[in-house]
Amino acid sequence: LARSRPVIAFDLPGHGDSSKNVGEGTLEAFARVTAGLLDALAIPCAHVVGHALGGGVALSLLAQKPQKLCALSLLAPAGLSRSINMAFIEGFLQATTPEALQAAMDMAVYGKALVGRQAAQALLAGLDRPGARAALQQVAQACFGGGVQAADLRAAVHASPVACQLIWGREDAVLPLPNTQGLVPPPHELLLEQTGHLPQLERPAE
């Protein structure tokens, strides 16, 4: 996308190089961080793209401050059903070896072994940064406590004043495909066959 337009890619709190202080650790709190980022960069309105947790953050931003959004692209977003595969969440957060992390990531893709050892080592290095694992565990508890998704943001999509695009892998085993009938109008829904939770990696051309 950056070849043809300005793109801002940022690490949420608890992720990457950002602070490991996640505050409440909820989608709503992360949406406030995102709105603050847009304000700090003097961007009045943006096309926001979010995957999984990031998709839930984008939906929460839509619910809180729709004026910040020009349009919205959601890839397997949180917030549209109660279902969540806690075996994946716990397997990812508790992994201490590349092999264990690969086993967790196999749950996230349709074609097993798409995430190889080198990628697993990189993910593990991120988890092993000081404070990272505890921060992500706090986020998991806030967003998926009790083995269900805490936020229900379907109403925000139904009431959206901006165009919403929805992309999902039909075989997603992390955030299973919910009933999306009538959620977004054609042609803004793309359901990808033989695709798991990472459509941007599994079907990049589409």
Solvent accessible surface area in square Angstrom, and as a share of the most:
residue,aa,sasa,rsa
1,L,135,0.67
2,A,77,0.60
3,R,240,0.88
4,S,82,0.53
5,R,140,0.51
6,P,134,0.84
7,V,72,0.41
8,I,88,0.45
9,A,98,0.76
10,F,84,0.35
11,D,64,0.33
12,L,23,0.11
13,P,20,0.13
14,G,1,0.01
15,H,54,0.24
16,G,38,0.36
17,D,118,0.61
18,S,33,0.22
19,S,70,0.45
20,K,53,0.23
21,N,118,0.60
22,V,9,0.05
23,G,46,0.44
24,E,102,0.46
25,G,0,0.00
26,T,33,0.19
27,L,8,0.04
28,E,70,0.31
29,A,11,0.09
30,F,1,0.00
31,A,0,0.00
32,R,118,0.43
33,V,65,0.37
34,T,9,0.05
35,A,6,0.04
36,G,36,0.35
37,L,47,0.23
38,L,11,0.06
39,D,80,0.41
40,A,84,0.65
41,L,85,0.42
42,A,86,0.67
43,I,41,0.21
44,P,109,0.69
45,C,46,0.28
46,A,23,0.18
47,H,102,0.46
48,V,23,0.13
49,V,80,0.46
50,G,6,0.06
51,H,49,0.22
52,A,16,0.12
53,L,30,0.15
54,G,22,0.21
55,G,0,0.00
56,G,0,0.00
57,V,7,0.04
58,A,3,0.02
59,L,0,0.00
60,S,1,0.01
61,L,1,0.00
62,L,6,0.03
63,A,57,0.44
64,Q,68,0.30
65,K,79,0.33
66,P,43,0.27
67,Q,121,0.54
68,K,22,0.09
69,L,5,0.02
70,C,69,0.41
71,A,20,0.15
72,L,1,0.01
73,S,8,0.05
74,L,1,0.01
75,L,20,0.10
76,A,0,0.00
77,P,1,0.01
78,A,1,0.00
79,G,0,0.00
80,L,3,0.01
81,S,34,0.22
82,R,137,0.50
83,S,55,0.36
84,I,19,0.10
85,N,37,0.19
86,M,44,0.20
87,A,60,0.46
88,F,23,0.10
89,I,23,0.12
90,E,82,0.37
91,G,27,0.26
92,F,37,0.15
93,L,15,0.07
94,Q,119,0.53
95,A,3,0.02
96,T,102,0.59
97,T,58,0.34
98,P,20,0.12
99,E,95,0.43
100,A,42,0.33
101,L,0,0.00
102,Q,45,0.20
103,A,60,0.46
104,A,2,0.02
105,M,16,0.07
106,D,42,0.22
107,M,61,0.27
108,A,1,0.01
109,V,4,0.02
110,Y,100,0.38
111,G,40,0.38
112,K,126,0.53
113,A,73,0.57
114,L,88,0.44
115,V,10,0.06
116,G,29,0.28
117,R,119,0.43
118,Q,155,0.69
119,A,47,0.36
120,A,0,0.00
121,Q,83,0.37
122,A,68,0.53
123,L,65,0.32
124,L,18,0.09
125,A,62,0.48
126,G,33,0.32
127,L,6,0.03
128,D,89,0.46
129,R,101,0.37
130,P,125,0.79
131,G,41,0.40
132,A,3,0.03
133,R,51,0.19
134,A,67,0.52
135,A,5,0.04
136,L,29,0.14
137,Q,80,0.36
138,Q,87,0.38
139,V,7,0.04
140,A,12,0.10
141,Q,126,0.56
142,A,29,0.23
143,C,7,0.04
144,F,16,0.07
145,G,24,0.23
146,G,82,0.79
147,G,29,0.28
148,V,56,0.32
149,Q,5,0.02
150,A,66,0.51
151,A,15,0.12
152,D,104,0.54
153,L,18,0.09
154,R,58,0.21
155,A,74,0.58
156,A,15,0.11
157,V,10,0.06
158,H,115,0.51
159,A,83,0.64
160,S,27,0.17
161,P,99,0.62
162,V,33,0.19
163,A,56,0.44
164,C,8,0.05
165,Q,71,0.31
166,L,1,0.00
167,I,27,0.14
168,W,3,0.01
169,G,0,0.00
170,R,107,0.39
171,E,66,0.30
172,D,7,0.04
173,A,48,0.37
174,V,3,0.02
175,L,6,0.03
176,P,54,0.34
177,L,49,0.24
178,P,21,0.13
179,N,105,0.54
180,T,12,0.07
181,Q,159,0.71
182,G,64,0.61
183,L,8,0.04
184,V,10,0.06
185,P,84,0.53
186,P,122,0.77
187,P,120,0.76
188,H,66,0.29
189,E,58,0.26
190,L,66,0.33
191,L,50,0.25
192,L,13,0.07
193,E,95,0.43
194,Q,100,0.45
195,T,0,0.00
196,G,1,0.01
197,H,8,0.04
198,L,17,0.08
199,P,3,0.02
200,Q,75,0.34
201,L,105,0.52
202,E,20,0.09
203,R,73,0.27
204,P,102,0.64
205,A,101,0.78
206,E,120,0.54
